[in-house]
């Protein structure tokens, strides 16, 4: 039965019941209407309207669930789906809405994966150019400065030595940027070594301590999952260093019941109800690519707690 006929029959049932009461009951209407008759008619009208409202609310309750789902659904992870209820067009509307969410989730996963892997390829290209072009050029400059310093008069040697140190520092910085863009240690030595290098090499302000706890015997995750874990850890640590005003950040990687668990905790100022930024959204999109669960919350004793639970797929184990 269509929604139109359901509403029509509900209203018709109420009106027929009200008409039957007027015809068969002891109620009479005088001209002019007396107070008692007016009160009886008003009460009957209120009862009829209340019954009509109650029946309509019951009949349209599934639409209210769909409305709440439309306003509260997280487009990055649109689950759970609204429960299919009602009949006819109402049930069809809920099923159509769920199908739309399925298509949206599949399309977002595909487009996000395409964009993120393209981003990784661009990072790899830029890192390679920094290493091969800029790095080699600065190395040649450094060698030439060393040669010139050996033949320069004494008053210029100190100045040339200072230029050498500036050039050497720039070369080290370019190499560090290239490693952040393309974590070669991840490809060569694995996730544990890459996270250890991240915790060690990340520049930290004075007063901030980085602690790490890495379990060695971890289930294999696969190349894509390891890259996602590394990038999320990199983003979380960078956010802590830049914005958290923390004195301690702990990075841990351990086995979990479903696979591998990454946790980054700090004692900084916490999220504080701030709106989700581009970095946090990027972390969530990366986690969805590998079916992982990402939780960002205020820590129990202050600060921020980032928890990533990565399931182990059958093909990885």
C-alpha positions in Angstrom: 0.0 0.0 0.0 1.4 3.4 -0.9 2.0 6.1 1.6 -0.8 8.2 0.2 -3.4 5.5 0.7 -2.1 4.7 4.2 -2.5 8.3 5.3 -5.9 8.6 3.6 -7.3 5.5 5.3 -6.0 6.5 8.7 -7.8 9.9 8.4 -10.9 8.2 7.0 -11.0 5.7 9.9 -10.9 8.5 12.4 -13.6 10.5 10.6 -15.9 7.5 10.2 -15.5 6.7 13.9 -16.4 10.3 14.8 -19.4 10.3 12.5 -20.6 7.0 13.9 -20.5 8.4 17.4 -22.5 11.4 16.4 -25.1 9.3 14.6 -25.5 6.4 17.0 -24.7 8.2 20.3 -27.0 10.2 22.5 -25.4 13.4 21.4 -27.7 16.1 19.9 -26.9 19.6 18.6 -29.4 22.3 19.3 -29.8 25.6 17.6 -28.5 27.7 19.2 -25.8 25.4 20.7 -25.8 25.2 24.4 -22.7 25.1 26.5 -22.8 21.4 27.4 -23.1 20.4 23.7 -20.2 22.7 22.8 -18.0 21.2 25.4 -18.9 17.7 24.2 -18.2 18.6 20.6 -14.9 20.2 21.6 -13.9 17.1 23.5 -14.8 14.9 20.7 -12.8 17.0 18.2 -9.8 17.0 20.5 -10.0 13.2 20.8 -10.3 12.8 17.1 -7.3 15.0 16.4 -5.2 13.2 19.1 -6.1 9.8 17.6 -5.2 11.0 14.1 -1.9 12.4 15.3 -1.0 9.2 17.1 -1.8 7.0 14.1 0.2 9.3 11.8 3.2 9.3 14.1 3.2 5.5 14.2 2.9 5.3 10.4 5.6 7.9 9.7 8.1 6.8 12.4 10.4 5.1 9.9 10.7 8.4 8.0 11.9 10.1 11.1 14.6 7.5 11.5 15.8 8.2 8.0 15.8 11.9 8.7 18.0 11.5 11.7 20.3 9.2 9.7 20.6 11.9 7.0 21.6 14.5 9.5 24.0 12.4 11.6 25.6 10.0 9.2 29.4 10.4 9.0 30.2 10.4 5.3 33.7 9.0 5.9 32.2 5.9 7.7 28.4 5.8 7.1 27.6 2.9 9.5 25.4 1.6 10.9 22.8 1.8 8.3 19.2 2.8 9.2 17.1 -0.2 9.9 14.5 -0.9 7.2 11.0 -0.6 8.7 7.5 0.3 7.7 5.8 -0.9 4.5 5.5 0.1 0.9 7.1 3.4 -0.1 8.5 4.0 3.4 10.5 0.8 3.4 11.5 1.4 -0.3 12.8 4.9 0.7 15.0 3.5 3.5 16.4 0.8 1.2 17.1 3.4 -1.4 18.9 5.6 1.1 21.0 2.6 2.3 21.9 1.7 -1.3 22.9 5.3 -1.8 25.2 5.1 1.2 26.7 1.9 -0.1 27.5 3.6 -3.4 28.8 6.7 -1.7 31.1 4.6 0.6 32.4 2.6 -2.3 33.0 5.6 -4.5 34.7 7.6 -1.7 37.0 4.6 -0.9 38.0 4.3 -4.5 38.6 8.0 -5.1 40.4 8.4 -1.7 42.7 5.5 -2.5 43.4 6.9 -6.0 44.2 10.3 -4.5 46.4 9.1 -1.6 48.4 6.7 -3.7 48.9 9.5 -6.3 50.1 11.7 -3.4 52.6 9.0 -2.3 53.9 8.7 -5.9 54.4 12.4 -6.0 56.2 12.4 -2.7 58.5 9.7 -4.0 59.2 11.7 -7.1 60.0 14.9 -5.2 62.2 13.0 -2.7 64.1 11.4 -5.5 64.7 14.8 -7.2 65.8 16.3 -3.9 68.2 13.5 -3.4 69.5 13.2 -6.9 69.5 16.8 -8.1 69.7 19.2 -5.1 71.6 16.8 -2.9 74.2 16.1 -5.4 74.6 19.8 -6.3 75.1 20.8 -2.7 77.6 17.9 -2.3 79.5 19.3 -5.2 79.4 22.8 -3.8 80.6 21.4 -0.4 83.6 19.7 -2.1 84.5 22.7 -4.1 84.3 24.9 -0.9 86.7 22.4 0.8 89.1 22.7 -2.2 89.0 26.5 -2.3 89.4 26.7 1.5 92.7 24.8 1.2 94.1 27.4 -1.2 92.5 30.5 0.3 94.5 33.0 2.3 94.2 32.8 6.0 91.8 35.7 6.5 89.2 34.0 4.2 89.5 30.5 5.6 87.3 31.2 8.6 84.6 32.7 6.5 84.8 29.8 4.0 84.6 27.3 6.8 81.4 29.0 8.0 80.0 28.8 4.5 80.9 25.1 4.5 79.0 24.5 7.7 75.9 26.3 6.4 76.1 24.2 3.2 76.5 21.0 5.2 73.5 21.9 7.4 71.4 22.6 4.3 72.4 19.2 2.8 71.5 17.4 6.0 68.1 19.2 6.1 67.4 18.3 2.5 68.2 14.7 3.2 65.9 14.7 6.3 63.1 16.2 4.2 63.6 13.5 1.5 63.4 10.8 4.2 60.1 12.2 5.5 58.7 12.3 1.9 59.9 8.8 1.1 60.6 6.6 4.1 63.2 4.4 2.5 63.8 2.7 5.9 60.2 1.4 5.8 60.8 -0.4 2.5 64.2 -1.7 3.5 63.9 -2.5 7.2 60.2 -2.7 8.0 57.6 -0.8 10.1 59.3 -1.1 13.5 62.6 0.3 12.3 60.7 3.1 10.4 58.8 4.1 13.5 61.9 4.0 15.6 63.6 6.3 13.1 60.6 8.6 13.1 60.7 8.9 16.9 64.5 9.5 16.8 64.8 11.9 13.9 61.7 14.1 14.4 63.0 17.5 15.5 61.5 18.3 18.9 61.3 21.5 20.9 63.2 21.9 24.2 61.4 20.1 27.0 59.7 17.5 24.8 60.6 13.8 25.3 59.6 11.1 22.8 59.3 7.6 24.2 58.8 4.5 22.0 57.7 0.9 22.8 57.8 -1.5 19.9 57.0 -5.2 20.0 59.2 -7.2 17.7 57.0 -10.2 17.1 54.1 -8.6 15.1 51.9 -10.2 12.4 52.7 -9.0 8.8 50.5 -6.3 7.5 51.4 -5.9 3.9 53.1 -3.0 2.1 50.0 -0.7 1.9 49.0 -1.2 5.5 52.5 -0.5 6.8 52.7 2.7 4.8 49.3 3.8 6.2 50.4 3.1 9.8 53.6 5.0 9.2 51.9 8.0 7.7 49.3 8.2 10.6 52.1 8.0 13.1 54.0 10.7 11.3 51.0 13.0 11.2 50.2 12.4 14.9 53.7 13.0 16.1 54.1 16.1 13.9 50.8 17.5 15.3 52.0 16.9 18.8 55.3 18.6 18.2 53.8 21.6 16.6 50.5 22.2 18.4 50.2 20.1 21.6 52.6 22.0 23.9 53.4 18.6 25.5 56.4 17.5 27.5 56.0 13.8 26.8 54.8 11.8 23.8 54.7 8.0 23.8 54.6 6.0 20.6 53.8 2.3 20.9 53.2 -0.5 18.4 52.0 -3.9 19.7 49.9 -6.9 18.8 46.2 -6.6 19.3 43.4 -9.3 19.3 42.5 -8.3 15.7 46.0 -7.5 14.4 48.3 -4.6 15.2 47.6 -1.6 17.4 49.4 1.8 17.1 49.0 4.3 19.9 50.4 7.9 20.1 49.7 9.6 23.5 50.9 12.9 24.8 50.3 15.1 27.9 49.6 18.3 26.0 46.5 20.5 25.9 44.3 17.9 24.2 41.7 18.3 21.4 39.6 20.7 23.4 36.5 20.3 21.3 38.3 21.8 18.3 36.8 21.1 14.9 38.4 18.3 12.8 41.2 19.6 10.7 42.7 18.5 7.4 45.3 16.4 9.1 42.8 14.5 11.2 40.6 13.9 8.2 43.5 12.6 6.2 44.4 10.2 9.0 40.8 8.9 9.0 40.8 8.5 5.2 44.0 6.5 5.3 42.7 4.3 8.0 39.6 3.5 6.0 41.7 2.4 3.0 42.9 -0.6 4.9 39.8 -1.3 7.0 41.4 0.0 10.2 39.7 1.7 13.1 41.0 5.1 14.1 40.1 6.8 17.4 41.1 10.3 18.4 40.1 11.4 21.9 41.3 13.3 24.9 43.5 11.2 27.2 42.3 9.9 30.6 44.8 12.2 32.3 44.9 15.0 29.7 46.5 15.4 26.3 45.5 13.5 23.2 45.3 9.8 22.5 45.5 8.5 19.0 44.6 4.8 18.6 44.8 2.9 15.3 43.7 -0.8 15.3 44.7 -2.5 12.1 43.2 -5.9 11.3 45.3 -8.6 9.8 43.8 -9.9 6.6 44.1 -13.6 5.6 46.3 -12.7 2.7 48.8 -10.9 5.0 49.0 -13.5 7.8 
